Structures are given as structure tokens and as C-alpha cells.
Amino acid sequence: MTLMPVDIATRFEKLMSTYLVIALICLAPIVVQAQVGMGVNEDWAVVPAFPNLPVPLTVTVTHNPVNGQLWVTSWDGLIQVFDNEPDVSSAQTILDLRDRVLAPVGNIDGGVFGVALHPEFGQMDSPFRNYFYVYHASFCPLNAELDTVDLSACNPDYPTNARDMEGFHGVYLRLSRFEIPDEATEANKASEVVLFNIRYINAFHRGGGPIFGMDGYLYMAMGDQSNTAYPQTIHDNLNGGVLRLAVDVTEHGDGTWSCPANSHLPPARFRRISTRRATKSRADFTASPMTTLGWMRAVISTLRSILPSACAIPIGLLPTG
């Protein structure tokens, strides 16, 4: 039997009455504190979570369930790790992608949009124990085999003004997989495998993610890249939607592939599951470990205001047909 999502509005009301979901981008990690039993109308205090930790331009914080450490990512491509202790004062570099990441300069969107550890990361009996995934903007093209980056052909002379960014200028939206060897303290940059590579057009609306759902799929919230002239043209591109990818596949060398033998997942390697309207802008995309919902927060702009909006989609309870 395939499980179907229940009414999203009802679930949203029930969940919001119990949990306060806050998405913040800041110069240092922060924590929201409140006394146990406080009502939803009481005051909340926002305080530095790690006051002694120098991690500027933070955009994502990822928890490593194996050792409890936190992976923190800067907008310009530096990924660091530190112990989840209030008095921690230093972080160690896991991966430095600043040589290939299009940092958000001028008035265009860019940088690293999200990092996800494989659900079996760090489990020594898993073939996926070394994998993690990075969604980012890059000014470096792919090699001739189209599977990794050609650092000798990078183009740092991309436009930095939104008015000049219309069209394609040799930069890309990219989802890459990296590996950190067993017992190592730093990832291998040469291990990069590009999972998808999309032409970066216009100046804004990149989306967010990636996150893993309870069904084992990797989910991506893709922005529409400000394609206002053709906002519902979705038959020939991957912009403006939530993508579901099967990443635990085995290549056979003859152009075919298969999911692991013990997988219950159907052979749906790549699927769009929502419309572009949900991911117009850059979006914070995360999943609740206590529910089957994925949370996506975008920014809706009007002539006089910029307002945050949030919506929830079911992760792991999606129809598979």
C-alpha cells in the first residue's frame, strides 16, 4: 500500500501549534532560548550559540549524527566542522571550495546553498559512509567527460550586476558529491562527482537544499532563476520545482544502473514533485526529524515589503506512481 499525504493545511496548523520553526541566516550560529512551558505569545530570546567561534558568513549548519559535531558552511564555499559545545573556540576545515564557488558578489545570488550528509555517513559497514553532497554556484565548467570540474577553464569574469546577468555567462548551478576518507579529517576535493549541472541564468532565485527524506531520496528545492518571461515553461528544464533524486545507485558500466538489492524504493531516479511557484526565490530547505514534513522558506518580494513565507511538503510519504 502506498501512503498518501494527508491534508497539508491541517498538518501545518497542528505542527505549528507545537513547534516554532525559525530559519535564520546570520554571521554566527545562534540559538533561540525559552523557558519550558512558555506559551506561544511569550518572549523568546536570541543569543549566540557559540560566542567564541569565528565562523563568518554562515549559511548552513549540518549535524553529524555519528559524533555529534556540526558542519558549518560559509557563503563563499568554506565548510568547517566543530564540536557542539557552547565554549568551543575553533573549527577545522573539512572542504574549501572557494576556488570554484561563485560567491554572492554585487547584487546577484550565489555561493553555497546547502550541504547534506548521506544518511549512512560514518557507518563503517556502508558503501556510502564517506559521501556528502554540496549544492552551490560555480564559475568553473565540467571536463570533457562531464563528470567533474575542469579547474583550468574557470571563468572568474562573470557579471556582478544583476542588470548584466541576463542569459548565460559561463557559470552554473551544481550539485556535487564529495568523499571524506575513513579516519580522515578533511575531504578529498579531487573526489568531486557532479550529479547535475544547470546553466546559471539571470541574477536571482536559486532555491535551496539538499536534504535527505525518510524514504532515502535526496530532495532539492530549485528556484526559477527569475525567468519571468516563461515562469511555467517546465517541460525542457529543471528550474522551479522540488526534485527527488535516487543517489544510492550502482553503475554497471554499460549505461545501466540499479538501486541496492535491499532497497524498497521504486526505480525513480530523478523526478520533479512540485511546481515552480513554490520555489520562486532562494529557499531555506530542511526536514523535521520528528515528522514526515520538509520545510521550505522562501522570500516573497513586493513593491514595499519583503516577507518570509513558509510551506511544508511531505518527505517520504510521496506517491510513487
Secondary structure per residue as TSV (DSSP state, phi and psi in degrees):
chain	resnum	aa	ss	phi	psi
A	1	M	-	360.0	132.7
A	2	T	-	-89.0	127.1
A	3	L	-	-77.2	135.5
A	4	M	-	-110.4	145.9
A	5	P	-	-67.6	140.3
A	6	V	-	-81.1	179.3
A	7	D	-	-57.1	119.1
A	8	I	H	-66.0	-38.2
A	9	A	H	-61.7	-41.8
A	10	T	H	-64.2	-44.6
A	11	R	H	-64.6	-37.5
A	12	F	H	-62.4	-45.0
A	13	E	H	-62.4	-45.8
A	14	K	H	-64.4	-41.7
A	15	L	H	-68.8	-41.8
A	16	M	H	-70.1	-21.8
A	17	S	H	-74.6	-15.4
A	18	T	H	-109.0	-40.0
A	19	Y	-	-117.7	146.7
A	20	L	-	-105.2	117.0
A	21	V	-	-102.1	119.5
A	22	I	-	-125.6	128.3
A	23	A	-	-115.5	122.1
A	24	L	-	-132.3	139.0
A	25	I	-	-113.0	126.5
A	26	C	-	-147.1	176.2
A	27	L	S	-82.7	-14.1
A	28	A	S	-152.2	150.9
A	29	P	-	-60.0	139.9
A	30	I	E	-129.1	167.7
A	31	V	E	-134.6	145.7
A	32	V	E	-99.1	123.4
A	33	Q	E	-111.5	146.0
A	34	A	-	-157.4	152.5
A	35	Q	-	-73.8	147.3
A	36	V	T	-62.3	132.2
A	37	G	T	91.8	-0.6
A	38	M	-	-67.5	144.2
A	39	G	-	-77.9	168.8
A	40	V	T	-69.5	-17.7
A	41	N	T	-95.2	-1.1
A	42	E	S	-77.1	166.4
A	43	D	-	-75.8	143.4
A	44	W	-	-116.0	149.6
A	45	A	E	-116.4	133.7
A	46	V	E	-104.4	120.0
A	47	V	E	-131.8	156.3
A	48	P	E	-61.3	129.6
A	49	A	S	-77.4	-34.7
A	50	F	S	-134.7	77.2
A	51	P	T	-63.4	-19.2
A	52	N	T	-101.0	9.2
A	53	L	-	-103.8	117.7
A	54	P	-	-86.6	92.1
A	55	V	-	-130.1	82.9
A	56	P	T	-73.2	159.0
A	57	L	T	58.4	36.6
A	58	T	E	-67.7	132.0
A	59	V	E	-122.8	-26.7
A	60	T	E	-139.8	147.1
A	61	V	E	-129.1	123.1
A	62	T	E	-120.6	132.0
A	63	H	E	-91.5	133.0
A	64	N	-	-95.1	107.5
A	65	P	T	-69.2	-14.3
A	66	V	T	-74.4	-47.9
A	67	N	T	-119.9	1.6
A	68	G	-	79.8	-0.4
A	69	Q	-	-72.5	161.8
A	70	L	E	-112.7	135.0
A	71	W	E	-98.9	125.5
A	72	V	E	-119.7	134.5
A	73	T	E	-116.2	132.5
A	74	S	E	-90.3	158.2
A	75	W	T	-61.9	-30.3
A	76	D	T	-90.0	1.2
A	77	G	S	114.3	10.1
A	78	L	E	-96.2	123.5
A	79	I	E	-111.5	121.6
A	80	Q	E	-124.5	163.4
A	81	V	E	-132.0	145.6
A	82	F	E	-152.1	162.0
A	83	D	-	-72.2	139.8
A	84	N	S	-81.1	68.4
A	85	E	-	-128.8	138.1
A	86	P	T	-58.3	-30.6
A	87	D	T	-96.3	11.5
A	88	V	-	-61.0	141.1
A	89	S	-	-127.3	0.1
A	90	S	-	-146.2	153.9
A	91	A	-	-129.6	150.7
A	92	Q	E	-110.0	137.2
A	93	T	E	-72.0	126.1
A	94	I	E	-93.4	-41.8
A	95	L	E	-157.2	132.3
A	96	D	E	-116.1	107.5
A	97	L	-	-107.1	19.4
A	98	R	T	-68.9	-11.4
A	99	D	T	-81.4	-5.5
A	100	R	T	-139.4	-7.7
A	101	V	B	-88.4	129.7
A	102	L	-	-75.4	101.3
A	103	A	-	-72.9	152.7
A	104	P	-	-72.4	91.0
A	105	V	-	-108.5	161.4
A	106	G	T	59.4	-129.5
A	107	N	T	-124.6	39.1
A	108	I	S	-116.3	153.3
A	109	D	-	-79.5	143.8
A	110	G	-	-173.2	-160.6
A	111	G	S	88.2	-158.8
A	112	V	E	-93.6	131.9
A	113	F	E	-101.8	-20.4
A	114	G	E	179.1	155.8
A	115	V	E	-134.2	138.0
A	116	A	E	-136.0	134.1
A	117	L	E	-88.0	141.9
A	118	H	-	-58.5	142.7
A	119	P	T	-55.6	-24.6
A	120	E	T	-104.2	20.9
A	121	F	T	-60.0	131.0
A	122	G	T	82.9	-4.5
A	123	Q	-	-87.1	110.5
A	124	M	T	-63.1	-20.0
A	125	D	T	-92.2	6.7
A	126	S	-	-105.1	138.2
A	127	P	T	-71.2	-9.6
A	128	F	T	-105.5	15.2
A	129	R	T	-67.3	-18.3
A	130	N	T	-102.4	1.5
A	131	Y	E	-92.1	138.5
A	132	F	E	-144.6	162.3
A	133	Y	E	-127.9	139.8
A	134	V	E	-130.1	124.7
A	135	Y	E	-102.4	124.1
A	136	H	E	-155.9	169.0
A	137	A	E	-99.6	141.4
A	138	S	E	-139.1	144.1
A	139	F	S	-102.9	18.0
A	140	C	-	-114.4	130.8
A	141	P	-	-78.6	176.5
A	142	L	B	-84.6	164.0
A	143	N	-	-77.5	-177.8
A	144	A	T	-64.8	-29.1
A	145	E	T	-82.7	-7.5
A	146	L	S	61.3	32.6
A	147	D	S	-121.5	-12.3
A	148	T	S	-151.9	-176.9
A	149	V	B	-93.5	140.5
A	150	D	-	-98.0	95.7
A	151	L	G	-70.6	-15.0
A	152	S	G	-79.2	-10.1
A	153	A	G	-117.4	20.6
A	154	C	-	-64.0	147.4
A	155	N	-	-122.2	90.3
A	156	P	-	-76.9	-3.4
A	157	D	-	-93.5	42.8
A	158	Y	-	-80.6	156.0
A	159	P	-	-62.9	145.8
A	160	T	-	-115.2	3.2
A	161	N	S	-111.9	131.8
A	162	A	G	-57.1	-33.7
A	163	R	G	-67.5	-22.1
A	164	D	G	-99.7	1.7
A	165	M	-	-94.3	-2.0
A	166	E	S	-64.4	133.3
A	167	G	S	92.8	-167.5
A	168	F	E	-102.8	132.1
A	169	H	E	-130.8	34.1
A	170	G	E	76.9	21.7
A	171	V	E	-124.4	162.3
A	172	Y	E	-141.3	154.9
A	173	L	E	-96.1	129.7
A	174	R	E	-140.3	136.5
A	175	L	E	-109.8	120.5
A	176	S	E	-123.5	149.9
A	177	R	E	-107.2	135.6
A	178	F	E	-123.0	163.7
A	179	E	E	-125.5	141.9
A	180	I	-	-115.4	117.0
A	181	P	-	-60.8	156.7
A	182	D	T	-54.5	135.0
A	183	E	T	67.6	1.4
A	184	A	-	-83.2	159.1
A	185	T	S	-108.5	-0.3
A	186	E	S	-143.7	141.9
A	187	A	-	-73.9	159.1
A	188	N	E	-93.8	110.3
A	189	K	E	-63.3	-30.6
A	190	A	E	-71.0	-8.7
A	191	S	E	-82.8	0.5
A	192	E	E	-58.0	127.0
A	193	V	E	-121.4	122.0
A	194	V	E	-83.7	121.9
A	195	L	E	-90.2	-39.7
A	196	F	E	-149.7	155.5
A	197	N	E	-142.0	112.3
A	198	I	E	-117.5	136.1
A	199	R	E	-59.5	133.3
A	200	Y	E	-89.6	109.7
A	201	I	E	-121.1	148.5
A	202	N	S	62.6	-172.1
A	203	A	S	-106.2	-19.0
A	204	F	S	-136.2	-178.2
A	205	H	-	65.3	72.5
A	206	R	-	-100.0	-19.9
A	207	G	E	89.4	-160.6
A	208	G	E	-161.7	-176.2
A	209	G	E	108.7	-169.3
A	210	P	E	-90.0	161.6
A	211	I	E	-138.8	153.9
A	212	F	E	-97.3	133.2
A	213	G	-	-86.2	170.5
A	214	M	T	-67.5	-12.9
A	215	D	T	-88.7	-0.2
A	216	G	S	89.5	-5.9
A	217	Y	-	-81.9	155.4
A	218	L	E	-97.6	126.8
A	219	Y	E	-108.9	141.0
A	220	M	E	-130.0	134.0
A	221	A	E	-98.9	110.7
A	222	M	E	-98.5	131.1
A	223	G	-	-77.3	167.5
A	224	D	-	-87.9	-0.4
A	225	Q	T	57.9	35.8
A	226	S	T	56.9	32.5
A	227	N	-	-82.8	70.3
A	228	T	T	-70.2	-23.4
A	229	A	T	-72.1	-31.5
A	230	Y	S	-135.4	63.5
A	231	P	T	-67.6	-22.7
A	232	Q	T	-111.5	16.9
A	233	T	-	-83.7	96.2
A	234	I	-	-120.4	4.0
A	235	H	S	-82.1	-17.1
A	236	D	S	-125.4	18.1
A	237	N	-	-156.9	171.9
A	238	L	-	-108.8	10.9
A	239	N	-	-74.4	147.2
A	240	G	S	70.8	61.9
A	241	G	E	-175.7	174.3
A	242	V	E	-102.3	121.4
A	243	L	E	-100.5	143.7
A	244	R	E	-119.9	121.8
A	245	L	E	-121.5	137.3
A	246	A	-	-92.3	111.7
A	247	V	-	-102.0	-15.1
A	248	D	-	-89.9	73.0
A	249	V	-	-124.3	156.7
A	250	T	E	-113.8	120.9
A	251	E	E	-82.0	136.0
A	252	H	-	-98.1	-3.5
A	253	G	S	87.4	-6.5
A	254	D	S	-116.2	19.1
A	255	G	S	89.6	-1.8
A	256	T	-	-105.2	167.5
A	257	W	E	-150.6	167.0
A	258	S	E	-152.3	152.8
A	259	C	-	-77.8	160.8
A	260	P	-	-54.8	150.3
A	261	A	T	-62.5	-29.7
A	262	N	T	-92.5	11.6
A	263	S	-	-83.8	140.2
A	264	H	-	-95.0	2.9
A	265	L	-	-80.5	145.1
A	266	P	-	-74.0	162.7
A	267	P	S	-77.0	66.5
A	268	A	-	-115.3	88.7
A	269	R	-	-75.3	-31.1
A	270	F	E	-150.4	119.9
A	271	R	E	-149.6	138.3
A	272	R	E	-91.4	133.4
A	273	I	-	-120.6	3.5
A	274	S	S	-152.3	177.9
A	275	T	-	-91.0	165.2
A	276	R	G	-68.5	-20.4
A	277	R	G	-61.8	-29.0
A	278	A	G	-74.0	-20.0
A	279	T	G	-129.2	47.9
A	280	K	S	-61.9	-45.7
A	281	S	S	-103.8	-179.5
A	282	R	-	-57.8	133.1
A	283	A	-	-126.6	140.4
A	284	D	E	-87.0	128.1
A	285	F	E	-128.6	121.5
A	286	T	E	-145.7	169.6
A	287	A	E	-125.0	145.4
A	288	S	-	-88.1	124.2
A	289	P	T	-71.9	-10.7
A	290	M	T	-100.3	-8.8
A	291	T	S	-134.5	-175.6
A	292	T	S	-103.9	21.9
A	293	L	E	-101.1	141.5
A	294	G	E	-103.3	137.9
A	295	W	E	-106.8	131.3
A	296	M	E	-128.3	123.9
A	297	R	E	-117.6	123.5
A	298	A	E	-116.0	-178.3
A	299	V	E	-121.5	123.0
A	300	I	E	-103.9	119.6
A	301	S	E	-104.4	142.2
A	302	T	-	-127.6	-176.1
A	303	L	S	-62.3	-34.5
A	304	R	S	-116.0	-6.6
A	305	S	-	-149.6	156.1
A	306	I	E	-123.5	111.6
A	307	L	E	-116.4	135.6
A	308	P	E	-75.8	144.1
A	309	S	E	-134.0	149.6
A	310	A	E	-131.1	146.6
A	311	C	E	-143.4	160.4
A	312	A	E	-122.5	138.5
A	313	I	E	-126.1	148.8
A	314	P	E	-72.7	130.2
A	315	I	S	-112.1	115.1
A	316	G	S	96.9	-4.4
A	317	L	-	-121.6	29.2
A	318	L	-	-84.3	145.2
A	319	P	-	-58.3	140.5
A	320	T	-	-103.9	-1.0
A	321	G	-	-89.7	360.0
